[in-house]
Amino acid sequence: MKRHGNLYPKIYGIENIRIAHKNARKGKSHYREVRKIEENPEKYFRKIQLMLKDKTFENSCYEIMIKKTDNGKIREIYKLPYFPDRIIHHCIVQILEPIWEKTLIKDTYACLKNRGIHKALARIQEALRDKHATKYCLKLDVRKFYPSIDHTVLKTIIRKKIKDMDLLWLLDNIIDSAPGVPIGNYLSQYFGNLYLSGLDHFVKEKKRRKYYYRYSDDIVVFGNNKKELHKLRKDISDYLDELKLKLKDNWQVFPVSARGVDFLGYRFFHGYTLLRKSIALKFKRKIRKIKNNWRNMKPEQIINSVMSYNGWLIHSNTKNLRNAYIDDDIFWIMKQTAYESNIKNPLQGVV
């Protein structure tokens, strides 16, 4: 296995920092920190370059927030200052992402370029055309995945591909800045993918499971034999023990035709795909709210909401649901608010 060196100077190259700021500020141009840097960006870029080159960088203190997710889970979200931490994380990813992506299997999808939910959706729909080989599903996830990631194990995994000691110093600094891997860090999503990459290869290559899909720590495996899937669940559990992780107790092996596979916000069946019930319910509520209160809503909020849900709907067999709610009234509201706010093409991708 090739190990990469001489990467650290690329991390603190001024052009790499400049691009990192450009990428990190997307959607955050209104932040006070970002506006301050925009007043004299080269000054701040040089500061980052010097603190990395001289190895004086220390991870900033986290702001910890409690957030309830769409499925009702309570998460601790760790937030770092934009300068210098978030920019530095982007500096690292821009250099290491091409190296790390080569170690990942085709069917892992979380937070990777050109591999989002809809790419995974298409792959699973394709697999389910093979009804015999996808008769049963093993569905499982890892208990408290990110908080349970072991620093020593993670550092060992990283060192299998990286030998640049200066870069390893920087990565270790970030890894050791909090227990486990903090949810909210830009680098955390990459650390998570790397941590379970060995499991992916184990299931795909050693256990020869063709229809295996992972999104973060959520895993789905299809097969035609229940006993084999139960055995695979035990093998996965044993592998996770080596990573100092545990499966959640809610793992399941069941026939796909009985109730479908609830994964990635959809319910997958042989031959068709539906929205997860909770997402369909939220969609209905949002559309009703827009129809009843659109005058008091921002045009961008209306258009973005409709476009977002439309993106979910067009990838599933929900034509009747879509037609019932994204109707002439919604089209008129979108056109009216767009006209009043001088927004062009508000219906692009919807009609």
LOGU-964146 format. One line per field, with one value per residue (C-alpha): residue in one letter; x, y, z. Coordinates in nm, 2 decimals, decimal comma, always signed. Layout:
# residues N
code c(A|...) .
u c(X|...) .
v c(Y|...) .
w c(Z|...) .
END
This chain:
# residues 351
code c(M|K|R|H|G|N|L|Y|P|K|I|Y|G|I|E|N|I|R|I|A|H|K|N|A|R|K|G|K|S|H|Y|R|E|V|R|K|I|E|E|N|P|E|K|Y|F|R|K|I|Q|L|M|L|K|D|K|T|F|E|N|S|C|Y|E|I|M|I|K|K|T|D|N|G|K|I|R|E|I|Y|K|L|P|Y|F|P|D|R|I|I|H|H|C|I|V|Q|I|L|E|P|I|W|E|K|T|L|I|K|D|T|Y|A|C|L|K|N|R|G|I|H|K|A|L|A|R|I|Q|E|A|L|R|D|K|H|A|T|K|Y|C|L|K|L|D|V|R|K|F|Y|P|S|I|D|H|T|V|L|K|T|I|I|R|K|K|I|K|D|M|D|L|L|W|L|L|D|N|I|I|D|S|A|P|G|V|P|I|G|N|Y|L|S|Q|Y|F|G|N|L|Y|L|S|G|L|D|H|F|V|K|E|K|K|R|R|K|Y|Y|Y|R|Y|S|D|D|I|V|V|F|G|N|N|K|K|E|L|H|K|L|R|K|D|I|S|D|Y|L|D|E|L|K|L|K|L|K|D|N|W|Q|V|F|P|V|S|A|R|G|V|D|F|L|G|Y|R|F|F|H|G|Y|T|L|L|R|K|S|I|A|L|K|F|K|R|K|I|R|K|I|K|N|N|W|R|N|M|K|P|E|Q|I|I|N|S|V|M|S|Y|N|G|W|L|I|H|S|N|T|K|N|L|R|N|A|Y|I|D|D|D|I|F|W|I|M|K|Q|T|A|Y|E|S|N|I|K|N|P|L|Q|G|V|V) .
u c(+0,00|+0,15|+0,20|+0,22|+0,47|+0,57|+0,21|+0,24|+0,38|+0,09|-0,15|-0,01|+0,05|-0,11|-0,32|-0,45|-0,55|-0,71|-0,92|-1,00|-1,15|-1,35|-1,50|-1,54|-1,73|-2,01|-2,34|-2,16|-2,09|-2,32|-2,11|-1,93|-1,61|-1,62|-1,70|-1,40|-1,17|-1,31|-1,18|-0,82|-0,81|-0,44|-0,35|-0,54|-0,42|-0,06|-0,14|-0,27|+0,03|+0,27|+0,09|+0,10|+0,45|+0,59|+0,36|+0,21|-0,15|-0,36|-0,71|-0,96|-1,22|-1,54|-1,89|-2,11|-2,48|-2,76|-2,96|-3,26|-3,24|-3,52|-3,56|-3,58|-3,23|-3,05|-2,70|-2,41|-2,29|-1,93|-1,87|-1,52|-1,44|-1,43|-1,07|-0,84|-1,00|-1,26|-1,03|-0,75|-0,99|-1,07|-0,69|-0,64|-0,94|-0,84|-0,51|-0,61|-0,95|-0,82|-0,59|-0,85|-1,13|-0,91|-0,93|-1,31|-1,54|-1,79|-2,09|-2,01|-2,18|-2,18|-2,02|-1,83|-1,82|-2,07|-2,19|-2,48|-2,81|-2,95|-2,65|-2,70|-3,07|-3,01|-2,76|-3,01|-3,29|-3,07|-2,98|-3,35|-3,42|-3,24|-3,53|-3,37|-3,04|-3,22|-3,50|-3,38|-3,22|-2,98|-3,01|-2,79|-2,60|-2,33|-2,40|-2,29|-2,06|-1,88|-1,84|-1,71|-1,43|-1,10|-0,82|-0,54|-0,72|-0,80|-0,44|-0,33|-0,57|-0,45|-0,09|-0,15|-0,17|+0,01|+0,38|+0,44|+0,52|+0,44|+0,09|+0,04|+0,12|-0,16|-0,41|-0,33|-0,38|-0,73|-0,81|-0,71|-0,91|-1,22|-1,35|-1,43|-1,48|-1,69|-2,00|-1,99|-1,62|-1,57|-1,30|-1,51|-1,71|-1,39|-1,25|-1,58|-1,55|-1,19|-1,27|-1,52|-1,34|-1,18|-1,52|-1,65|-1,36|-1,41|-1,77|-1,73|-1,41|-1,37|-1,74|-1,82|-2,14|-2,23|-2,52|-2,37|-2,43|-2,31|-2,40|-2,20|-2,27|-2,60|-2,55|-2,78|-2,69|-2,91|-2,91|-3,12|-3,05|-3,16|-2,91|-2,62|-2,72|-2,75|-2,40|-2,28|-2,42|-2,21|-1,90|-1,96|-2,01|-1,67|-1,50|-1,64|-1,50|-1,15|-1,24|-1,38|-1,73|-2,06|-2,37|-2,70|-2,93|-3,20|-3,04|-3,29|-3,30|-3,63|-3,79|-3,78|-4,13|-4,29|-4,23|-3,96|-3,62|-3,63|-3,29|-3,17|-3,52|-3,69|-3,86|-3,73|-3,93|-3,88|-4,00|-4,08|-3,96|-4,16|-4,07|-4,02|-4,35|-4,20|-4,06|-4,39|-4,57|-4,33|-4,36|-4,74|-4,72|-4,47|-4,68|-4,99|-4,79|-4,68|-5,03|-5,17|-4,89|-4,69|-4,72|-4,53|-4,25|-3,93|-3,95|-3,62|-3,76|-4,07|-3,88|-3,60|-3,85|-4,05|-3,73|-3,59|-3,89|-3,94|-3,58|-3,69|-4,02|-3,88|-3,65|-3,94|-4,27|-4,48|-4,64|-4,99|-4,84|-4,64|-4,93|-5,16|-4,94|-4,71|-5,01|-5,13|-5,16|-4,80|-4,68|-4,87|-4,73|-4,37|-4,42|-4,58|-4,31|-4,03|-4,18|-4,20|-3,84|-3,70|-3,60|-3,55|-3,67|-3,83|-4,00|-3,68|-3,66|-4,01|-4,24) .
v c(+0,00|+0,33|+0,59|+0,96|+1,21|+1,57|+1,69|+1,94|+2,23|+2,18|+2,23|+2,57|+2,69|+3,03|+2,94|+2,63|+2,86|+3,11|+2,83|+2,69|+3,03|+3,04|+2,70|+2,74|+3,07|+2,92|+2,99|+3,19|+3,52|+3,69|+3,57|+3,85|+3,64|+3,60|+3,97|+4,07|+3,84|+3,98|+4,33|+4,21|+3,84|+3,82|+3,93|+3,64|+3,40|+3,48|+3,43|+3,08|+3,01|+3,11|+2,92|+2,61|+2,65|+2,73|+2,46|+2,71|+2,62|+2,50|+2,38|+2,64|+2,58|+2,43|+2,59|+2,29|+2,31|+2,06|+1,98|+1,75|+1,57|+1,49|+1,14|+1,27|+1,20|+1,44|+1,54|+1,74|+1,96|+2,10|+2,43|+2,58|+2,94|+3,02|+3,16|+2,97|+2,63|+2,59|+2,73|+2,49|+2,20|+2,28|+2,32|+1,96|+1,81|+1,98|+1,79|+1,46|+1,40|+1,25|+1,02|+0,91|+0,86|+0,60|+0,39|+0,38|+0,13|+0,24|+0,19|+0,43|+0,76|+1,01|+1,35|+1,25|+1,43|+1,30|+1,03|+1,18|+1,03|+1,02|+0,83|+0,57|+0,56|+0,48|+0,20|+0,04|+0,07|-0,11|-0,38|-0,45|-0,54|-0,86|-0,99|-1,33|-1,19|-0,92|-1,12|-1,04|-0,73|-0,69|-0,34|-0,21|+0,08|+0,16|+0,27|+0,63|+0,61|+0,94|+0,98|+0,62|+0,65|+0,56|+0,81|+0,54|+0,33|+0,63|+0,75|+0,40|+0,40|+0,74|+0,63|+0,35|+0,61|+0,92|+0,93|+1,30|+1,36|+1,73|+1,66|+1,38|+1,64|+1,86|+1,58|+1,44|+1,80|+1,81|+1,45|+1,50|+1,82|+1,64|+1,30|+1,07|+1,26|+1,58|+1,60|+1,93|+1,94|+1,95|+1,68|+1,45|+1,32|+1,21|+1,06|+0,86|+0,73|+0,62|+0,46|+0,22|+0,17|-0,15|-0,29|-0,20|-0,39|-0,68|-0,73|-0,66|-0,86|-1,12|-1,19|-1,14|-0,95|-0,78|-0,57|-0,38|+0,00|+0,23|+0,59|+0,71|+0,44|+0,32|-0,01|-0,21|-0,55|-0,76|-1,14|-1,44|-1,64|-1,53|-1,75|-1,61|-1,26|-1,35|-1,49|-1,18|-0,97|-1,16|-1,12|-0,74|-0,72|-0,91|-0,67|-0,37|-0,50|-0,46|-0,09|-0,06|-0,01|-0,18|-0,24|-0,10|-0,36|-0,26|-0,45|-0,65|-0,92|-0,92|-0,99|-0,68|-0,75|-0,74|-0,38|-0,23|-0,10|+0,23|+0,39|+0,74|+0,90|+0,65|+0,32|+0,07|-0,21|-0,44|-0,23|+0,10|+0,35|+0,57|+0,86|+0,79|+0,85|+1,12|+1,32|+1,29|+1,43|+1,72|+1,79|+1,82|+2,04|+2,27|+2,31|+2,39|+2,65|+2,81|+2,82|+2,97|+3,21|+3,28|+3,66|+3,65|+3,43|+3,52|+3,44|+3,25|+3,04|+2,95|+2,86|+2,67|+2,46|+2,36|+2,29|+2,08|+1,86|+1,83|+1,69|+1,41|+1,35|+1,31|+1,03|+0,82|+0,68|+0,95|+1,11|+1,14|+1,30|+1,55|+1,65|+1,68|+1,93|+2,10|+2,22|+2,53|+2,73|+2,66|+2,75|+3,08|+3,16|+3,09|+3,30|+3,59|+3,60|+3,56|+3,85|+4,07|+3,99|+3,99|+3,62|+3,46|+3,11|+3,01|+2,70|+2,56|+2,20|+2,18|+2,20) .
w c(+0,00|-0,11|+0,17|+0,08|+0,20|+0,13|+0,16|+0,44|+0,23|-0,01|+0,29|+0,38|+0,03|+0,00|-0,31|-0,12|+0,17|-0,07|-0,23|+0,12|+0,23|-0,09|-0,02|+0,35|+0,32|+0,09|+0,25|+0,53|+0,37|+0,62|+0,92|+1,11|+1,10|+0,73|+0,66|+0,88|+0,68|+0,35|+0,45|+0,42|+0,32|+0,23|+0,58|+0,73|+0,47|+0,57|+0,94|+0,86|+0,65|+0,93|+1,21|+1,00|+0,87|+1,21|+1,37|+1,62|+1,54|+1,82|+1,79|+1,91|+2,18|+2,07|+2,10|+2,19|+2,08|+2,13|+1,82|+1,76|+1,43|+1,19|+1,34|+1,69|+1,80|+2,03|+1,90|+2,05|+1,76|+1,80|+1,63|+1,57|+1,47|+1,10|+1,14|+1,15|+1,21|+0,95|+0,68|+0,79|+0,77|+0,41|+0,34|+0,46|+0,28|-0,05|-0,05|+0,12|-0,03|-0,35|-0,15|+0,09|-0,17|-0,35|-0,03|-0,02|-0,19|-0,45|-0,23|+0,06|+0,01|+0,31|+0,24|-0,07|-0,40|-0,66|-0,42|-0,24|-0,13|-0,48|-0,62|-0,34|-0,42|-0,78|-0,69|-0,44|-0,69|-0,95|-0,70|-0,61|-0,98|-0,89|-0,68|-0,60|-0,47|-0,27|-0,11|+0,24|+0,40|+0,69|+0,83|+1,11|+1,24|+1,50|+1,85|+1,92|+1,62|+1,62|+2,00|+2,02|+1,76|+1,92|+1,86|+1,86|+1,61|+1,39|+1,39|+1,29|+1,00|+0,88|+0,90|+0,65|+0,38|+0,52|+0,63|+0,63|+1,00|+0,99|+0,85|+1,10|+1,38|+1,25|+1,21|+1,56|+1,70|+1,55|+1,65|+2,01|+2,04|+2,17|+2,28|+1,99|+1,66|+1,71|+1,50|+1,32|+1,23|+0,85|+0,89|+1,10|+0,81|+0,64|+0,96|+0,99|+0,64|+0,69|+1,02|+0,86|+0,53|+0,65|+0,73|+0,38|+0,22|+0,46|+0,37|+0,00|-0,06|+0,21|+0,27|-0,10|-0,04|-0,37|-0,24|+0,05|+0,11|+0,38|+0,45|+0,75|+1,01|+0,86|+0,67|+0,45|+0,30|+0,07|+0,03|-0,06|+0,26|+0,61|+0,79|+0,59|+0,67|+1,04|+1,02|+0,84|+1,12|+1,37|+1,15|+1,13|+1,50|+1,56|+1,31|+1,49|+1,82|+1,67|+1,60|+1,96|+1,83|+1,90|+1,69|+1,81|+1,94|+1,68|+1,39|+1,17|+0,91|+0,72|+0,38|+0,16|+0,02|+0,37|+0,45|+0,24|+0,35|+0,53|+0,44|+0,33|+0,37|+0,14|+0,16|-0,10|-0,24|-0,54|-0,83|-0,66|-0,40|-0,16|+0,06|+0,43|+0,60|+0,83|+0,54|+0,34|+0,65|+0,68|+0,31|+0,34|+0,65|+0,47|+0,16|+0,37|+0,56|+0,24|+0,10|+0,42|+0,51|+0,20|+0,23|+0,56|+0,42|+0,24|-0,13|-0,11|+0,18|-0,03|-0,34|-0,16|+0,03|-0,27|-0,47|-0,19|-0,14|-0,52|-0,53|-0,29|-0,47|-0,83|-0,72|-0,59|-0,71|-0,56|-0,86|-0,70|-0,38|-0,59|-0,81|-0,51|-0,33|-0,59|-0,78|-0,96|-0,63|-0,54|-0,90|-0,87|-0,53|-0,65|-0,96|-0,76|-0,49|-0,76|-0,96|-0,65|-0,55|-0,91|-0,89|-1,23|-1,33|-0,99|-1,15|-1,31|-1,22|-1,08|-1,38) .
END
